[in-house]
Amino acid sequence: MARLKLKEHLINREWCKGCGICVHFCPKQVLELDAMEKVVVARPEDCICCKLCELRCPDLAIEVLTDQDEKNE
């Protein structure tokens, strides 16, 4: 299976409550909480598109878009 390639992270900052679950589950430390305690993508180049942040976010505030998503539309 081909490795997924990141297009972008979509973060709904209004929905994010700053719980840090996504930050904790990210295996490559791509995400961080900013000064407002909201998630930000600090190192997108390190993202392996595992989508653990998207799957674990209790507020559905993160979506990881990949090149594969484009083909499925």
All heavy atoms as TSV, in Angstrom:
chain	resi	resn	atom	element	x	y	z
A	1	MET	N	N	0.845	-1.184	0.000
A	1	MET	CA	C	0.000	0.000	0.000
A	1	MET	C	C	0.888	1.244	0.000
A	1	MET	O	O	1.844	1.338	0.752
A	1	MET	CB	C	-0.895	-0.017	1.243
A	1	MET	CG	C	-1.876	1.093	1.267
A	1	MET	SD	S	-3.172	0.818	2.476
A	1	MET	CE	C	-2.658	1.956	3.740
A	2	ALA	N	N	0.551	2.195	-0.841
A	2	ALA	CA	C	1.325	3.429	-0.934
A	2	ALA	C	C	1.126	4.278	0.313
A	2	ALA	O	O	0.052	4.293	0.913
A	2	ALA	CB	C	0.902	4.211	-2.172
A	3	ARG	N	N	2.175	4.978	0.673
A	3	ARG	CA	C	2.115	5.853	1.837
A	3	ARG	C	C	1.280	7.093	1.523
A	3	ARG	O	O	1.417	7.685	0.454
A	3	ARG	CB	C	3.536	6.256	2.213
A	3	ARG	CG	C	3.604	7.017	3.489
A	3	ARG	CD	C	5.024	7.212	3.901
A	3	ARG	NE	N	5.051	8.052	5.076
A	3	ARG	CZ	C	6.122	8.605	5.564
A	3	ARG	NH1	N	7.280	8.406	4.983
A	3	ARG	NH2	N	6.065	9.363	6.620
A	4	LEU	N	N	0.417	7.462	2.451
A	4	LEU	CA	C	-0.425	8.643	2.261
A	4	LEU	C	C	0.424	9.906	2.305
A	4	LEU	O	O	1.388	9.989	3.062
A	4	LEU	CB	C	-1.502	8.715	3.339
A	4	LEU	CG	C	-2.546	7.602	3.329
A	4	LEU	CD1	C	-3.490	7.755	4.507
A	4	LEU	CD2	C	-3.317	7.597	2.034
A	5	LYS	N	N	0.040	10.873	1.513
A	5	LYS	CA	C	0.752	12.145	1.481
A	5	LYS	C	C	-0.184	13.243	1.992
A	5	LYS	O	O	-1.318	13.363	1.542
A	5	LYS	CB	C	1.204	12.442	0.058
A	5	LYS	CG	C	2.160	13.585	-0.055
A	5	LYS	CD	C	2.780	13.638	-1.418
A	5	LYS	CE	C	3.895	14.644	-1.372
A	5	LYS	NZ	N	4.743	14.561	-2.544
A	6	LEU	N	N	0.314	14.015	2.939
A	6	LEU	CA	C	-0.486	15.070	3.566
A	6	LEU	C	C	-0.797	16.201	2.599
A	6	LEU	O	O	0.082	16.690	1.897
A	6	LEU	CB	C	0.274	15.639	4.778
A	6	LEU	CG	C	-0.410	16.778	5.516
A	6	LEU	CD1	C	-1.658	16.283	6.236
A	6	LEU	CD2	C	0.549	17.427	6.491
A	7	LYS	N	N	-2.072	16.603	2.581
A	7	LYS	CA	C	-2.467	17.816	1.872
A	7	LYS	C	C	-2.538	18.958	2.873
A	7	LYS	O	O	-1.916	19.991	2.683
A	7	LYS	CB	C	-3.824	17.635	1.183
A	7	LYS	CG	C	-3.725	17.024	-0.186
A	7	LYS	CD	C	-5.072	16.844	-0.844
A	7	LYS	CE	C	-5.872	18.103	-0.938
A	7	LYS	NZ	N	-7.189	17.918	-1.561
A	8	GLU	N	N	-3.321	18.753	3.940
A	8	GLU	CA	C	-3.417	19.772	4.980
A	8	GLU	C	C	-4.159	19.239	6.201
A	8	GLU	O	O	-4.859	18.233	6.125
A	8	GLU	CB	C	-4.109	21.034	4.465
A	8	GLU	CG	C	-5.578	20.876	4.176
A	8	GLU	CD	C	-6.240	22.173	3.750
A	8	GLU	OE1	O	-6.048	23.212	4.417
A	8	GLU	OE2	O	-6.946	22.136	2.734
A	9	HIS	N	N	-3.995	19.944	7.301
A	9	HIS	CA	C	-4.767	19.692	8.517
A	9	HIS	C	C	-5.840	20.774	8.584
A	9	HIS	O	O	-5.508	21.961	8.490
A	9	HIS	CB	C	-3.893	19.825	9.770
A	9	HIS	CG	C	-2.867	18.774	9.913
A	9	HIS	ND1	N	-1.611	18.882	9.383
A	9	HIS	CD2	C	-2.904	17.569	10.539
A	9	HIS	CE1	C	-0.905	17.803	9.679
A	9	HIS	NE2	N	-1.660	16.990	10.371
A	10	LEU	N	N	-7.075	20.372	8.735
A	10	LEU	CA	C	-8.151	21.336	8.935
A	10	LEU	C	C	-8.485	21.331	10.416
A	10	LEU	O	O	-8.842	20.291	10.974
A	10	LEU	CB	C	-9.391	20.957	8.127
A	10	LEU	CG	C	-9.253	20.956	6.609
A	10	LEU	CD1	C	-10.560	20.526	5.969
A	10	LEU	CD2	C	-8.846	22.328	6.111
A	11	ILE	N	N	-8.336	22.473	11.060
A	11	ILE	CA	C	-8.598	22.579	12.492
A	11	ILE	C	C	-9.679	23.627	12.718
A	11	ILE	O	O	-9.536	24.775	12.314
A	11	ILE	CB	C	-7.323	22.953	13.271
A	11	ILE	CG1	C	-6.271	21.862	13.077
A	11	ILE	CG2	C	-7.642	23.172	14.749
A	11	ILE	CD1	C	-4.932	22.166	13.702
A	12	ASN	N	N	-10.753	23.194	13.349
A	12	ASN	CA	C	-11.828	24.119	13.706
A	12	ASN	C	C	-11.529	24.631	15.118
A	12	ASN	O	O	-11.787	23.954	16.106
A	12	ASN	CB	C	-13.180	23.402	13.654
A	12	ASN	CG	C	-14.328	24.345	13.874
A	12	ASN	OD1	O	-14.214	25.336	14.602
A	12	ASN	ND2	N	-15.449	24.045	13.254
A	13	ARG	N	N	-10.950	25.808	15.203
A	13	ARG	CA	C	-10.524	26.366	16.490
A	13	ARG	C	C	-11.708	26.716	17.389
A	13	ARG	O	O	-11.553	26.782	18.600
A	13	ARG	CB	C	-9.615	27.564	16.267
A	13	ARG	CG	C	-8.253	27.124	15.703
A	13	ARG	CD	C	-7.332	28.289	15.427
A	13	ARG	NE	N	-7.025	29.095	16.571
A	13	ARG	CZ	C	-6.056	28.853	17.453
A	13	ARG	NH1	N	-5.297	27.791	17.321
A	13	ARG	NH2	N	-5.838	29.674	18.463
A	14	GLU	N	N	-12.883	26.905	16.812
A	14	GLU	CA	C	-14.066	27.171	17.628
A	14	GLU	C	C	-14.508	25.906	18.359
A	14	GLU	O	O	-15.040	25.984	19.465
A	14	GLU	CB	C	-15.197	27.710	16.762
A	14	GLU	CG	C	-14.945	29.119	16.270
A	14	GLU	CD	C	-16.114	29.652	15.451
A	14	GLU	OE1	O	-17.250	29.155	15.621
A	14	GLU	OE2	O	-15.877	30.562	14.647
A	15	TRP	N	N	-14.313	24.760	17.756
A	15	TRP	CA	C	-14.708	23.493	18.371
A	15	TRP	C	C	-13.648	22.970	19.332
A	15	TRP	O	O	-13.968	22.232	20.262
A	15	TRP	CB	C	-14.977	22.437	17.308
A	15	TRP	CG	C	-16.180	22.702	16.454
A	15	TRP	CD1	C	-17.026	23.767	16.520
A	15	TRP	CD2	C	-16.668	21.873	15.402
A	15	TRP	NE1	N	-17.998	23.656	15.570
A	15	TRP	CE2	C	-17.810	22.507	14.857
A	15	TRP	CE3	C	-16.256	20.676	14.848
A	15	TRP	CZ2	C	-18.531	21.956	13.807
A	15	TRP	CZ3	C	-16.976	20.135	13.797
A	15	TRP	CH2	C	-18.102	20.773	13.292
A	16	CYS	N	N	-12.389	23.319	19.110
A	16	CYS	CA	C	-11.287	22.820	19.940
A	16	CYS	C	C	-11.396	23.390	21.351
A	16	CYS	O	O	-11.480	24.600	21.538
A	16	CYS	CB	C	-9.942	23.220	19.334
A	16	CYS	SG	S	-8.509	22.739	20.336
A	17	LYS	N	N	-11.391	22.500	22.344
A	17	LYS	CA	C	-11.455	22.955	23.736
A	17	LYS	C	C	-10.087	22.893	24.418
A	17	LYS	O	O	-9.970	23.156	25.603
A	17	LYS	CB	C	-12.500	22.166	24.521
A	17	LYS	CG	C	-12.167	20.708	24.704
A	17	LYS	CD	C	-13.268	20.004	25.480
A	17	LYS	CE	C	-12.990	18.515	25.539
A	17	LYS	NZ	N	-14.172	17.712	25.432
A	18	GLY	N	N	-9.057	22.511	23.661
A	18	GLY	CA	C	-7.705	22.506	24.212
A	18	GLY	C	C	-7.420	21.373	25.175
A	18	GLY	O	O	-6.598	21.521	26.073
A	19	CYS	N	N	-8.063	20.232	24.984
A	19	CYS	CA	C	-7.878	19.112	25.914
A	19	CYS	C	C	-6.500	18.456	25.772
A	19	CYS	O	O	-6.012	17.826	26.704
A	19	CYS	CB	C	-8.980	18.069	25.726
A	19	CYS	SG	S	-8.944	17.214	24.137
A	20	GLY	N	N	-5.886	18.573	24.585
A	20	GLY	CA	C	-4.550	18.021	24.373
A	20	GLY	C	C	-4.514	16.548	24.007
A	20	GLY	O	O	-3.428	15.970	23.872
A	21	ILE	N	N	-5.668	15.913	23.833
A	21	ILE	CA	C	-5.690	14.495	23.468
A	21	ILE	C	C	-4.982	14.267	22.139
A	21	ILE	O	O	-4.179	13.345	22.001
A	21	ILE	CB	C	-7.138	13.955	23.443
A	21	ILE	CG1	C	-7.700	13.927	24.863
A	21	ILE	CG2	C	-7.197	12.569	22.798
A	21	ILE	CD1	C	-9.174	13.575	24.947
A	22	CYS	N	N	-5.238	15.110	21.163
A	22	CYS	CA	C	-4.605	14.966	19.850
A	22	CYS	C	C	-3.092	15.110	19.958
A	22	CYS	O	O	-2.333	14.372	19.317
A	22	CYS	CB	C	-5.166	15.982	18.870
A	22	CYS	SG	S	-4.978	17.708	19.398
A	23	VAL	N	N	-2.645	16.052	20.768
A	23	VAL	CA	C	-1.214	16.280	20.976
A	23	VAL	C	C	-0.580	15.033	21.594
A	23	VAL	O	O	0.484	14.584	21.175
A	23	VAL	CB	C	-0.972	17.515	21.875
A	23	VAL	CG1	C	0.502	17.679	22.190
A	23	VAL	CG2	C	-1.524	18.774	21.208
A	24	HIS	N	N	-1.249	14.455	22.562
A	24	HIS	CA	C	-0.747	13.268	23.251
A	24	HIS	C	C	-0.631	12.057	22.316
A	24	HIS	O	O	0.342	11.316	22.373
A	24	HIS	CB	C	-1.654	12.921	24.429
A	24	HIS	CG	C	-1.290	11.645	25.104
A	24	HIS	ND1	N	-0.230	11.551	25.974
A	24	HIS	CD2	C	-1.828	10.405	25.020
A	24	HIS	CE1	C	-0.132	10.291	26.389
A	24	HIS	NE2	N	-1.098	9.588	25.824
A	25	PHE	N	N	-1.625	11.862	21.449
A	25	PHE	CA	C	-1.641	10.677	20.592
A	25	PHE	C	C	-0.775	10.803	19.344
A	25	PHE	O	O	-0.477	9.794	18.709
A	25	PHE	CB	C	-3.078	10.319	20.192
A	25	PHE	CG	C	-3.774	9.469	21.200
A	25	PHE	CD1	C	-4.618	10.040	22.137
A	25	PHE	CD2	C	-3.569	8.102	21.236
A	25	PHE	CE1	C	-5.252	9.255	23.086
A	25	PHE	CE2	C	-4.200	7.299	22.180
A	25	PHE	CZ	C	-5.038	7.883	23.111
A	26	CYS	N	N	-0.367	11.997	18.971
A	26	CYS	CA	C	0.442	12.176	17.757
A	26	CYS	C	C	1.816	11.534	17.941
A	26	CYS	O	O	2.598	11.970	18.791
A	26	CYS	CB	C	0.597	13.650	17.424
A	26	CYS	SG	S	1.547	13.907	15.907
A	27	PRO	N	N	2.146	10.507	17.135
A	27	PRO	CA	C	3.419	9.807	17.309
A	27	PRO	C	C	4.641	10.619	16.862
A	27	PRO	O	O	5.763	10.287	17.221
A	27	PRO	CB	C	3.258	8.550	16.455
A	27	PRO	CG	C	2.275	8.924	15.410
A	27	PRO	CD	C	1.343	9.910	16.067
A	28	LYS	N	N	4.426	11.673	16.102
A	28	LYS	CA	C	5.541	12.474	15.568
A	28	LYS	C	C	5.597	13.893	16.125
A	28	LYS	O	O	6.319	14.736	15.615
A	28	LYS	CB	C	5.456	12.527	14.030
A	28	LYS	CG	C	5.627	11.178	13.374
A	28	LYS	CD	C	7.032	10.668	13.602
A	28	LYS	CE	C	7.277	9.370	12.863
A	28	LYS	NZ	N	8.636	8.900	13.025
A	29	GLN	N	N	4.806	14.176	17.171
A	29	GLN	CA	C	4.766	15.491	17.805
A	29	GLN	C	C	4.538	16.626	16.795
A	29	GLN	O	O	5.182	17.673	16.848
A	29	GLN	CB	C	6.039	15.763	18.614
A	29	GLN	CG	C	6.188	14.916	19.855
A	29	GLN	CD	C	6.712	13.517	19.557
A	29	GLN	OE1	O	7.670	13.361	18.829
A	29	GLN	NE2	N	6.085	12.503	20.112
A	30	VAL	N	N	3.607	16.398	15.897
A	30	VAL	CA	C	3.264	17.386	14.874
A	30	VAL	C	C	2.419	18.518	15.464
A	30	VAL	O	O	2.539	19.663	15.063
A	30	VAL	CB	C	2.510	16.701	13.704
A	30	VAL	CG1	C	1.941	17.712	12.732
A	30	VAL	CG2	C	3.424	15.720	12.992
A	31	LEU	N	N	1.605	18.180	16.447
A	31	LEU	CA	C	0.658	19.142	17.018
A	31	LEU	C	C	1.136	19.695	18.352
A	31	LEU	O	O	1.837	19.018	19.100
A	31	LEU	CB	C	-0.701	18.465	17.222
A	31	LEU	CG	C	-1.309	17.801	15.988
A	31	LEU	CD1	C	-2.539	17.014	16.377
A	31	LEU	CD2	C	-1.628	18.824	14.924
A	32	GLU	N	N	0.726	20.932	18.633
A	32	GLU	CA	C	1.015	21.586	19.918
A	32	GLU	C	C	-0.183	22.434	20.300
A	32	GLU	O	O	-1.007	22.767	19.453
A	32	GLU	CB	C	2.242	22.511	19.796
A	32	GLU	CG	C	3.533	21.801	19.542
A	32	GLU	CD	C	4.715	22.772	19.427
A	32	GLU	OE1	O	4.494	24.005	19.434
A	32	GLU	OE2	O	5.834	22.279	19.316
A	33	LEU	N	N	-0.250	22.797	21.565
A	33	LEU	CA	C	-1.254	23.760	22.014
A	33	LEU	C	C	-0.596	25.137	22.036
A	33	LEU	O	O	0.528	25.284	22.517
A	33	LEU	CB	C	-1.785	23.396	23.401
A	33	LEU	CG	C	-2.577	22.094	23.496
A	33	LEU	CD1	C	-3.012	21.842	24.934
A	33	LEU	CD2	C	-3.780	22.093	22.573
A	34	ASP	N	N	-1.297	26.135	21.523
A	34	ASP	CA	C	-0.742	27.487	21.480
A	34	ASP	C	C	-1.050	28.232	22.779
A	34	ASP	O	O	-1.553	27.653	23.743
A	34	ASP	CB	C	-1.249	28.241	20.247
A	34	ASP	CG	C	-2.747	28.508	20.251
A	34	ASP	OD1	O	-3.420	28.262	21.283
A	34	ASP	OD2	O	-3.262	28.972	19.214
A	35	ALA	N	N	-0.768	29.520	22.807
A	35	ALA	CA	C	-0.969	30.341	24.004
A	35	ALA	C	C	-2.433	30.428	24.407
A	35	ALA	O	O	-2.750	30.655	25.572
A	35	ALA	CB	C	-0.406	31.743	23.775
A	36	MET	N	N	-3.336	30.216	23.455
A	36	MET	CA	C	-4.774	30.245	23.734
A	36	MET	C	C	-5.303	28.852	24.082
A	36	MET	O	O	-6.516	28.655	24.173
A	36	MET	CB	C	-5.528	30.819	22.532
A	36	MET	CG	C	-5.190	32.268	22.251
A	36	MET	SD	S	-6.004	32.900	20.772
A	36	MET	CE	C	-7.718	32.738	21.218
A	37	GLU	N	N	-4.386	27.884	24.247
A	37	GLU	CA	C	-4.756	26.490	24.550
A	37	GLU	C	C	-5.616	25.866	23.449
A	37	GLU	O	O	-6.545	25.100	23.717
A	37	GLU	CB	C	-5.455	26.378	25.905
A	37	GLU	CG	C	-4.557	26.717	27.078
A	37	GLU	CD	C	-3.401	25.723	27.251
A	37	GLU	OE1	O	-3.640	24.511	27.242
A	37	GLU	OE2	O	-2.254	26.188	27.398
A	38	LYS	N	N	-5.281	26.197	22.210
A	38	LYS	CA	C	-5.928	25.601	21.042
A	38	LYS	C	C	-4.856	24.870	20.244
A	38	LYS	O	O	-3.690	25.275	20.215
A	38	LYS	CB	C	-6.576	26.671	20.146
A	38	LYS	CG	C	-7.615	27.506	20.842
A	38	LYS	CD	C	-8.884	26.745	21.080
A	38	LYS	CE	C	-9.955	27.663	21.670
A	38	LYS	NZ	N	-11.246	27.023	21.724
A	39	VAL	N	N	-5.247	23.795	19.574
A	39	VAL	CA	C	-4.273	23.006	18.822
A	39	VAL	C	C	-3.818	23.753	17.566
A	39	VAL	O	O	-4.606	24.427	16.906
A	39	VAL	CB	C	-4.832	21.611	18.476
A	39	VAL	CG1	C	-5.944	21.682	17.461
A	39	VAL	CG2	C	-3.732	20.692	17.987
A	40	VAL	N	N	-2.532	23.628	17.278
A	40	VAL	CA	C	-1.939	24.163	16.053
A	40	VAL	C	C	-1.012	23.102	15.474
A	40	VAL	O	O	-0.496	22.244	16.193
A	40	VAL	CB	C	-1.148	25.474	16.284
A	40	VAL	CG1	C	-2.071	26.603	16.676
A	40	VAL	CG2	C	-0.057	25.285	17.296
A	41	VAL	N	N	-0.803	23.177	14.169
A	41	VAL	CA	C	0.106	22.257	13.498
A	41	VAL	C	C	1.487	22.900	13.510
A	41	VAL	O	O	1.748	23.852	12.783
A	41	VAL	CB	C	-0.358	21.972	12.051
A	41	VAL	CG1	C	0.561	20.972	11.381
A	41	VAL	CG2	C	-1.789	21.473	12.048
A	42	ALA	N	N	2.365	22.387	14.350
A	42	ALA	CA	C	3.691	22.976	14.515
A	42	ALA	C	C	4.697	22.433	13.499
A	42	ALA	O	O	5.569	23.166	13.054
A	42	ALA	CB	C	4.198	22.712	15.933
A	43	ARG	N	N	4.565	21.149	13.151
A	43	ARG	CA	C	5.526	20.515	12.242
A	43	ARG	C	C	4.808	19.648	11.201
A	43	ARG	O	O	4.883	18.412	11.247
A	43	ARG	CB	C	6.518	19.671	13.051
A	43	ARG	CG	C	7.500	20.507	13.865
A	43	ARG	CD	C	8.297	19.669	14.846
A	43	ARG	NE	N	7.502	19.216	15.984
A	43	ARG	CZ	C	7.108	19.997	16.996
A	43	ARG	NH1	N	7.429	21.268	17.012
A	43	ARG	NH2	N	6.406	19.523	17.992
A	44	PRO	N	N	4.125	20.266	10.232
A	44	PRO	CA	C	3.366	19.481	9.244
A	44	PRO	C	C	4.247	18.557	8.412
A	44	PRO	O	O	3.799	17.503	7.978
A	44	PRO	CB	C	2.695	20.549	8.372
A	44	PRO	CG	C	3.496	21.784	8.580
A	44	PRO	CD	C	4.034	21.707	9.975
A	45	GLU	N	N	5.494	18.925	8.218
A	45	GLU	CA	C	6.399	18.093	7.419
A	45	GLU	C	C	6.697	16.745	8.074
A	45	GLU	O	O	7.119	15.799	7.404
A	45	GLU	CB	C	7.715	18.838	7.129
A	45	GLU	CG	C	8.571	19.124	8.355
A	45	GLU	CD	C	8.160	20.345	9.174
A	45	GLU	OE1	O	7.199	21.051	8.812
A	45	GLU	OE2	O	8.818	20.575	10.206
A	46	ASP	N	N	6.450	16.627	9.373
A	46	ASP	CA	C	6.691	15.377	10.095
A	46	ASP	C	C	5.466	14.460	10.145
A	46	ASP	O	O	5.555	13.326	10.610
A	46	ASP	CB	C	7.154	15.660	11.527
A	46	ASP	CG	C	8.531	16.307	11.582
A	46	ASP	OD1	O	9.287	16.181	10.599
A	46	ASP	OD2	O	8.848	16.935	12.602
A	47	CYS	N	N	4.327	14.943	9.667
A	47	CYS	CA	C	3.073	14.178	9.746
A	47	CYS	C	C	3.150	12.926	8.875
A	47	CYS	O	O	3.551	12.985	7.708
A	47	CYS	CB	C	1.902	15.050	9.296
A	47	CYS	SG	S	0.302	14.220	9.400
A	48	ILE	N	N	2.756	11.782	9.462
A	48	ILE	CA	C	2.740	10.512	8.727
A	48	ILE	C	C	1.309	10.111	8.336
A	48	ILE	O	O	1.080	8.991	7.878
A	48	ILE	CB	C	3.423	9.382	9.531
A	48	ILE	CG1	C	2.730	9.170	10.875
A	48	ILE	CG2	C	4.904	9.665	9.695
A	48	ILE	CD1	C	3.205	7.948	11.640
A	49	CYS	N	N	0.364	11.003	8.523
A	49	CYS	CA	C	-1.040	10.804	8.129
A	49	CYS	C	C	-1.669	9.573	8.777
A	49	CYS	O	O	-2.475	8.876	8.162
A	49	CYS	CB	C	-1.165	10.725	6.604
A	49	CYS	SG	S	-0.569	12.184	5.758
A	50	CYS	N	N	-1.328	9.329	10.022
A	50	CYS	CA	C	-1.928	8.199	10.749
A	50	CYS	C	C	-3.358	8.507	11.160
A	50	CYS	O	O	-4.136	7.606	11.441
A	50	CYS	CB	C	-1.083	7.834	11.965
A	50	CYS	SG	S	-1.036	9.095	13.249
A	51	LYS	N	N	-3.702	9.776	11.210
A	51	LYS	CA	C	-5.036	10.274	11.547
A	51	LYS	C	C	-5.461	9.968	12.978
A	51	LYS	O	O	-6.643	10.023	13.309
A	51	LYS	CB	C	-6.082	9.780	10.550
A	51	LYS	CG	C	-5.838	10.285	9.128
A	51	LYS	CD	C	-7.006	10.025	8.234
A	51	LYS	CE	C	-6.738	10.596	6.840
A	51	LYS	NZ	N	-7.948	10.607	6.024
A	52	LEU	N	N	-4.511	9.656	13.852
A	52	LEU	CA	C	-4.856	9.412	15.255
A	52	LEU	C	C	-5.451	10.654	15.894
A	52	LEU	O	O	-6.363	10.563	16.717
A	52	LEU	CB	C	-3.640	8.941	16.041
A	52	LEU	CG	C	-3.229	7.489	15.813
A	52	LEU	CD1	C	-1.944	7.178	16.575
A	52	LEU	CD2	C	-4.327	6.543	16.231
A	53	CYS	N	N	-4.951	11.829	15.515
A	53	CYS	CA	C	-5.498	13.076	16.066
A	53	CYS	C	C	-6.968	13.220	15.689
A	53	CYS	O	O	-7.809	13.555	16.522
A	53	CYS	CB	C	-4.689	14.279	15.587
A	53	CYS	SG	S	-4.587	14.461	13.790
A	54	GLU	N	N	-7.270	12.941	14.438
A	54	GLU	CA	C	-8.645	13.043	13.946
A	54	GLU	C	C	-9.547	12.017	14.634
A	54	GLU	O	O	-10.665	12.327	15.047
A	54	GLU	CB	C	-8.647	12.804	12.435
A	54	GLU	CG	C	-9.983	12.945	11.772
A	54	GLU	CD	C	-9.907	12.756	10.268
A	54	GLU	OE1	O	-8.948	13.221	9.622
A	54	GLU	OE2	O	-10.843	12.120	9.734
A	55	LEU	N	N	-9.058	10.809	14.783
A	55	LEU	CA	C	-9.849	9.733	15.384
A	55	LEU	C	C	-10.084	9.924	16.874
A	55	LEU	O	O	-11.116	9.532	17.401
A	55	LEU	CB	C	-9.155	8.387	15.151
A	55	LEU	CG	C	-9.082	7.931	13.697
A	55	LEU	CD1	C	-8.148	6.743	13.562
A	55	LEU	CD2	C	-10.463	7.592	13.175
A	56	ARG	N	N	-9.119	10.515	17.580
A	56	ARG	CA	C	-9.201	10.649	19.031
A	56	ARG	C	C	-9.810	11.965	19.508
A	56	ARG	O	O	-10.166	12.087	20.674
A	56	ARG	CB	C	-7.811	10.502	19.654
A	56	ARG	CG	C	-7.196	9.154	19.446
A	56	ARG	CD	C	-7.981	8.103	20.156
A	56	ARG	NE	N	-7.336	6.799	20.024
A	56	ARG	CZ	C	-7.669	5.760	20.742
A	56	ARG	NH1	N	-8.614	5.835	21.638
A	56	ARG	NH2	N	-7.066	4.613	20.563
A	57	CYS	N	N	-9.933	12.951	18.631
A	57	CYS	CA	C	-10.479	14.249	19.047
A	57	CYS	C	C	-11.946	14.093	19.455
A	57	CYS	O	O	-12.790	13.760	18.614
A	57	CYS	CB	C	-10.354	15.275	17.926
A	57	CYS	SG	S	-11.053	16.881	18.372
A	58	PRO	N	N	-12.275	14.351	20.731
A	58	PRO	CA	C	-13.662	14.187	21.173
A	58	PRO	C	C	-14.603	15.258	20.611
A	58	PRO	O	O	-15.816	15.090	20.649
A	58	PRO	CB	C	-13.564	14.293	22.693
A	58	PRO	CG	C	-12.330	15.091	22.940
A	58	PRO	CD	C	-11.386	14.754	21.812
A	59	ASP	N	N	-14.037	16.333	20.074
A	59	ASP	CA	C	-14.851	17.430	19.563
A	59	ASP	C	C	-14.917	17.492	18.040
A	59	ASP	O	O	-15.475	18.433	17.486
A	59	ASP	CB	C	-14.314	18.757	20.109
A	59	ASP	CG	C	-14.332	18.770	21.616
A	59	ASP	OD1	O	-15.399	18.492	22.191
A	59	ASP	OD2	O	-13.278	19.005	22.228
A	60	LEU	N	N	-14.292	16.508	17.379
A	60	LEU	CA	C	-14.265	16.455	15.910
A	60	LEU	C	C	-13.700	17.745	15.312
A	60	LEU	O	O	-14.160	18.209	14.267
A	60	LEU	CB	C	-15.662	16.160	15.353
A	60	LEU	CG	C	-16.375	14.930	15.932
A	60	LEU	CD1	C	-17.793	14.837	15.421
A	60	LEU	CD2	C	-15.598	13.665	15.645
A	61	ALA	N	N	-12.707	18.304	15.978
A	61	ALA	CA	C	-12.154	19.598	15.571
A	61	ALA	C	C	-10.994	19.482	14.581
A	61	ALA	O	O	-10.530	20.493	14.075
A	61	ALA	CB	C	-11.686	20.366	16.806
A	62	ILE	N	N	-10.531	18.251	14.302
A	62	ILE	CA	C	-9.387	18.065	13.406
A	62	ILE	C	C	-9.761	17.126	12.266
A	62	ILE	O	O	-10.394	16.091	12.485
A	62	ILE	CB	C	-8.172	17.458	14.142
A	62	ILE	CG1	C	-7.764	18.330	15.302
A	62	ILE	CG2	C	-7.010	17.246	13.192
A	62	ILE	CD1	C	-6.646	17.746	16.126
A	63	GLU	N	N	-9.339	17.506	11.064
A	63	GLU	CA	C	-9.473	16.621	9.910
A	63	GLU	C	C	-8.137	16.636	9.181
A	63	GLU	O	O	-7.565	17.696	8.930
A	63	GLU	CB	C	-10.598	17.106	8.989
A	63	GLU	CG	C	-10.890	16.161	7.861
A	63	GLU	CD	C	-12.072	16.597	7.011
A	63	GLU	OE1	O	-12.714	17.607	7.336
A	63	GLU	OE2	O	-12.334	15.922	6.006
A	64	VAL	N	N	-7.634	15.453	8.865
A	64	VAL	CA	C	-6.372	15.324	8.137
A	64	VAL	C	C	-6.710	14.978	6.697
A	64	VAL	O	O	-7.261	13.914	6.420
A	64	VAL	CB	C	-5.476	14.223	8.759
A	64	VAL	CG1	C	-4.187	14.083	7.971
A	64	VAL	CG2	C	-5.185	14.531	10.221
A	65	LEU	N	N	-6.396	15.880	5.793
A	65	LEU	CA	C	-6.655	15.646	4.379
A	65	LEU	C	C	-5.393	15.121	3.707
A	65	LEU	O	O	-4.304	15.665	3.907
A	65	LEU	CB	C	-7.099	16.938	3.693
A	65	LEU	CG	C	-8.399	17.552	4.199
A	65	LEU	CD1	C	-8.718	18.817	3.418
A	65	LEU	CD2	C	-9.550	16.578	4.121
A	66	THR	N	N	-5.573	14.059	2.906
A	66	THR	CA	C	-4.440	13.449	2.211
A	66	THR	C	C	-4.714	13.421	0.705
A	66	THR	O	O	-5.845	13.684	0.270
A	66	THR	CB	C	-4.209	12.009	2.694
A	66	THR	OG1	O	-5.319	11.206	2.307
A	66	THR	CG2	C	-4.001	11.948	4.199
A	67	ASP	N	N	-3.697	13.048	-0.052
A	67	ASP	CA	C	-3.865	12.918	-1.492
A	67	ASP	C	C	-4.877	11.812	-1.817
A	67	ASP	O	O	-5.558	11.849	-2.819
A	67	ASP	CB	C	-2.534	12.643	-2.185
A	67	ASP	CG	C	-1.812	11.425	-1.628
A	67	ASP	OD1	O	-2.215	10.870	-0.590
A	67	ASP	OD2	O	-0.797	11.035	-2.233
A	68	GLN	N	N	-5.030	10.825	-0.950
A	68	GLN	CA	C	-5.986	9.739	-1.139
A	68	GLN	C	C	-7.423	10.251	-1.051
A	68	GLN	O	O	-8.289	9.769	-1.757
A	68	GLN	CB	C	-5.769	8.662	-0.072
A	68	GLN	CG	C	-6.516	7.386	-0.316
A	68	GLN	CD	C	-5.974	6.593	-1.489
A	68	GLN	OE1	O	-4.767	6.586	-1.714
A	68	GLN	NE2	N	-6.832	5.952	-2.224
A	69	ASP	N	N	-7.680	11.240	-0.216
A	69	ASP	CA	C	-9.025	11.793	-0.062
A	69	ASP	C	C	-9.520	12.386	-1.371
A	69	ASP	O	O	-10.679	12.289	-1.713
A	69	ASP	CB	C	-9.044	12.873	1.026
A	69	ASP	CG	C	-8.718	12.303	2.398
A	69	ASP	OD1	O	-9.074	11.150	2.656
A	69	ASP	OD2	O	-8.098	13.023	3.195
A	70	GLU	N	N	-8.638	12.989	-2.108
A	70	GLU	CA	C	-8.978	13.601	-3.387
A	70	GLU	C	C	-9.470	12.542	-4.382
A	70	GLU	O	O	-10.411	12.758	-5.125
A	70	GLU	CB	C	-7.732	14.298	-3.942
A	70	GLU	CG	C	-8.037	15.433	-4.875
A	70	GLU	CD	C	-6.783	16.183	-5.228
A	70	GLU	OE1	O	-6.027	15.680	-6.070
A	70	GLU	OE2	O	-6.558	17.247	-4.638
A	71	LYS	N	N	-8.846	11.380	-4.378
A	71	LYS	CA	C	-9.196	10.306	-5.310
A	71	LYS	C	C	-10.518	9.645	-4.971
A	71	LYS	O	O	-11.162	9.067	-5.810
A	71	LYS	CB	C	-8.075	9.256	-5.336
A	71	LYS	CG	C	-6.791	9.798	-5.897
A	71	LYS	CD	C	-5.678	8.800	-5.750
A	71	LYS	CE	C	-4.359	9.474	-6.197
A	71	LYS	NZ	N	-3.218	8.738	-5.774
A	72	ASN	N	N	-10.923	9.718	-3.686
A	72	ASN	CA	C	-12.155	9.073	-3.261
A	72	ASN	C	C	-13.385	9.914	-3.507
A	72	ASN	O	O	-14.501	9.461	-3.332
A	72	ASN	CB	C	-12.069	8.729	-1.758
A	72	ASN	CG	C	-11.091	7.613	-1.495
A	72	ASN	OD1	O	-10.798	6.812	-2.378
A	72	ASN	ND2	N	-10.560	7.558	-0.293
A	73	GLU	N	N	-13.215	11.164	-3.883
A	73	GLU	CA	C	-14.369	12.050	-4.077
A	73	GLU	C	C	-15.031	11.831	-5.406
A	73	GLU	O	O	-14.528	11.356	-6.339
A	73	GLU	CB	C	-13.918	13.514	-3.947
A	73	GLU	CG	C	-13.544	13.826	-2.540
A	73	GLU	CD	C	-13.038	15.260	-2.361
A	73	GLU	OE1	O	-12.905	15.993	-3.375
A	73	GLU	OE2	O	-12.792	15.654	-1.252
